[in-house]
Amino acid sequence: MKRFVLLNEPGKPTVTANPAGRPIVLCTTPGGAAEIQIGGADIRDNVAFLPVDLRDATDTSGASNIQVNMGLVREGGAWKLLSLGLVLLDLPSLELEWDSAEADKNEESAIESLKTIAEAVEAFRRKYTRLPATLSNLGPPLQGPASMEAAGLLDADFAAGMKNGYSFRFVILGASGLGAPAKYALSATPLSYGRTGHRSFFRDADGILRGADRKGSVGNETDPKLPQP
């Protein structure tokens, strides 16, 4: 307790709750008292951010208030404080780094996903001599054998149009999806721009993959070509 409230000597803690049910910890020592109010945790997979208000318990003006976010990481099913129990003061910057790393990984996955979806579309065309009406037609059947309604060529997430932080859209170009001449386009757009991805991706009617930062809007055939493998 002394480490967090910066009192000069160990104190005796007592716990109450505020009107919202959040805990309030009062640490009392012979030389003074400090109050800690703990807010609701913002949990992101195995990382959590816990808002904490610290103040001198005798200060009614609020001038001594200090607001910080504490970072915790889940290891082996238990939560542990980051930085060996020290208050982490630069969590916003750290969160931006984590978001950026996740976005880069999701973008790579989105490019591969467009290729996977295109392969499934072509497999559907070969088997049924027409294009699927929607992505859901490529998903797994709820029961029984595969059919035109659920060909079992993609998993349920792809069939629902969302996976790894991106949404996917399939559009038939032209009046009909029947036969080999029919063409289509595919797009992949970040579900949460800036957090799950920055670039939007587009596979045009000629099968060329394109990508650009469109601030969260859908890509199109004017976007720059991506390097071909």
N, C-alpha and C positions, 0 to 999 in steps of 0.2 A: 504493500500500500504506500509506503514512504517513497518508493521509487517514482510513482505516478503523480502524487500530489505535492511532492517537493517540500514536505514538512521536515523539520529539523530532527525529529525523533519519531519512533514508532507510535502509532495511534491505535485506538480501539474503534473498529468499524461497526456501524449499524446500518441496516437496510430497510428502506420503506419503498413506497411506490407513488408515482405521480398520478394525476387523474386519468392518464392514458394507460396506466398499468406498467409503465416503464420503471426500472429500478433506479432508486436514488441511494447512493452510498455516502454516509457521513462518517468521516474519519476524525476522531477527536483526540487531541494530545494535550498535555499540560500547557503547552505554549500556544495553542490555537486549534482551529478546526477547518477542514476542507470538505467541500461537497462535490460529489461526482454524479452527474446525471447521464445516463446511458440511453441513447436513442435506438431506433430500429436498425437492424443490420441489413446492408445491401449485399446479398450473396451472389457471387458469379462463379459457378462451378465449384472449384476448390479454393476460392479466395473470397474473403468477406471484408467489408469496410464497415466499421462500427463508429458512429458519431458519438463523441464524448464532450460534455461541458464540464469544466473545472472552475470552481470559484471558492473564495474565502467565505466560509459559512456565516461570518459576521457582517459581510458586506451586503447591504440592502440596495445599494445604488447600481450594482452590476459592473462597476468599473474594473473589478478584478477578474471578470469572466475570461476564460480561455477556451476556445473551441478548436478541437482537433479531430481528425479521423484516425482511428487505429486500424492497422491492417492485420488480418489473421489468415493463416493458411491451414487447410485440412490435411493432416498427415496421419495415416493409419486409423482413420475414423474419428480422430480428435482434432480440435482446433488449437493452433499454436500461434502466438504473437510473432509477427515478422520482426526482424532486427533484434532478436533475443529479448523481447519484452520491452524495448524502448518505443516511445511514441513515434510513429512514422509521420514526418511532417510534410513530405513531398509526394503524398499518394496520388494527387491529380496527375502529375507528370508520369508516375509509374503506371497509372491506369491507361494513359495515352499510349505508352510503349506496348502494353499488353494488347490493347485494341488494335494497334498497328500490326503487330505480329500475327494476330488472329485474322485480320483483314487480308494480309498477304497470303496466308495459307488458304483462306477461303477462295481467293481469286484463282489460285492455281487449281483448286478443286473444281471451280466453276468451269474453267476451260476444258478440263478432262470430262466433266459431266456433259457438256454440250456434245462432245465426241461420242460419249456413251449413248446419249439419247438419239443422235443421228444414226448410229449403228442399229439401234432398236427399231427406228422408223423404217430403215431399209430392209431389215429382216421381216417386219410386218408387211411391207410392200411385196416382197418376194413370195410370201406365203399366201396373202389374200388378194394380190394384184390390185391393190389400191392403198392409199394413205390412211392412217388412222384419223378419226375425226378429232380426237383430243388426246392428250397425254394419258388420260385415265384408261384409254383402250390398250395401252402398252403395259399396264400394271398386272399384278397377280390376280387370278380369279378368286373370289371369295370361297367358292366350292366347285368341285367338278373340274373337267378338263379345260385347257385354254381355248379361247374363242376370239372372234373379232371384237367382242365387247371387253375382254380382258385377256390379252394374248400372253401374259406371263413373261414379257421381255424386259421389264424394268421392275425395281422394287417399289413398295408402296409410297415412299417419300417422293421419288421421281414422278410417279403417277399422279400424286397430289400437287406437283409443281413446286415443291420447296425442299431444299436440302443444303446443309452446310452453310447457312447464312445467305443463301441466294434463292430467288424465285425464278422459275423457268416457264417460258411460254412457247407454244407451238402454233404456227399459223400456216394454213394452206394458201398458196399464192395462185390465183386463177379461179375459175368457176367450178372446177371439179378436182377431187382427189383421186380419180380413177385412172389406173394405168401408169406405166413407166414415165410418160412425159410430165406428169403433174409435179409441181415443185412446192417447196415449203421453206420456211425460215424458222430459226430458233433464237431465243434470247435468254440471257441470264442477267438478272438485276439484283443488286444488294437489297436484302430485306430491311436493313438498317444502315443507311449510307454513313460511311465514316467509321462504323463499328464492325459490321460484318463484311465490309468491302468498300472500295472506292470506285473501281472501274465497272462499267456495264459491258457485257459481251453480246455479240451478235453473229450468228452463222447465217450467211445470206443464201440466196437460191442456188448459187453455184458451189456451195459448200465451203466458202472462204470464211475463216474466223476473223472477227474484227473486235476491237476493244477500245474504250475511251472512258475518261472520267466525265460522266454526265450528271454529276451531283445527285445521283439516285434515280434518274429517269432512264427509260428503256433505250438501248442502243439501236443503231440502224445501219443501212448499207453505206452511209457516208463516213463511218468511223474508220480509222486507220487499220490496215491489215496487221494481224499478229504474225510474228515470225513463224514460219512453217518448220516442223521438225524434220 
